Amino acid sequence: MKSRAAHTFDPAGVVFGVLVPLIVAALGLVLAYLWQGRLPDEVATHFSGTNPDDFSNPLSNAWTLAVVIVLVGGGCSAVASLARVLLIMRRTMLIIGLTVVGMIGVLQIATLTRELDLTSGQSVTIPGWAMALGTVVGFAAGLFGASQLRDHRERVAATSAPHADLPRCNPELPLVVHVGASRVAGITVIAVSLAGAALTCYLSSSPWPIFLFVPLTILILSLLRFTVHIDSDGLYVSSLGMAAFDYDIDEITGASVRTVDPSKDFGGWGLRAKGRGNYAVATDTGPAAFVTFANGDRLTIGCAHADTIAGTLNSLTARARSATVD
């Protein structure tokens, strides 16, 4: 089988990662120009607590926020448009970027709305609900956009069966294995996040900050827990129901079992990359399935069931090669 040519850009990534931030930035500018006659000479641009402590010209502020939205939020989310970048990285950056875009965009519009027909921005208070709403809307848009991204990397077919010395096994398919942080670790992350949210709410005397911590907690948990799915089509590793890695069975050259220490071998836990094409779902110290692919990629999956994962992949791969030869 010939290799599938890799795309340079992912269409969904261009729409959500590039166009959406530009549209939100442009919307803020358009509203500032349309409402210029109804806004005070100087609008609030910075707040100490809930009260404004810095002011500037409405149009100048609108341009500043547009630049921030494009460079900060758009700078993160634009990675999603690059089809050859690791899929899980593109999805993560898109979610982070659009969360920032949503928070700044909604907050800007809400603040401008509060200042309409006022002679001064001195009495305006920061709309905390807008930060929460913008964060939730941006996070939701990021999740939806991430689900539309596709893996356009080059796929190269292997030409030979895995070495005979590699493990083999034939469990019932599909083989589904959950790897990553334990329930205790997950509950700990949630507890710490709730404590941080409670403290922030107390200091700000507002319930809205809790909504800022929800997306952050979900994102952290998504990078700590994964599902490994193996069937006759290939190897699929997912997080938040979306693919982190997706390899066809004819791309696999072999799988072995080795012992892994995430901190020593990959510099930390979770989804890791150590050099080009060397990836790991490093969530446990101990046995790990080490899978190699015809395009040079390597994937390490730390798991107590590493022998089953490796054996299943080798058996399926050998069977597929045999069927091709026949």
PyMOL commands that set and color helices and strands:
alter all, ss='L'
color gray80, all
select helices_A, chain A and resi 11-34+36-38+58-81+87-115+128-148+183-204+210-222+249-251+262-266+306-325
alter helices_A, ss='H'
color red, helices_A
select strands_A, chain A and resi 43-48+51-56+175-180+225-231+234-239+242-248+252-260+270-273+278-282+286-293+298-302
alter strands_A, ss='S'
color yellow, strands_A
deselect
rebuild
show_as cartoon
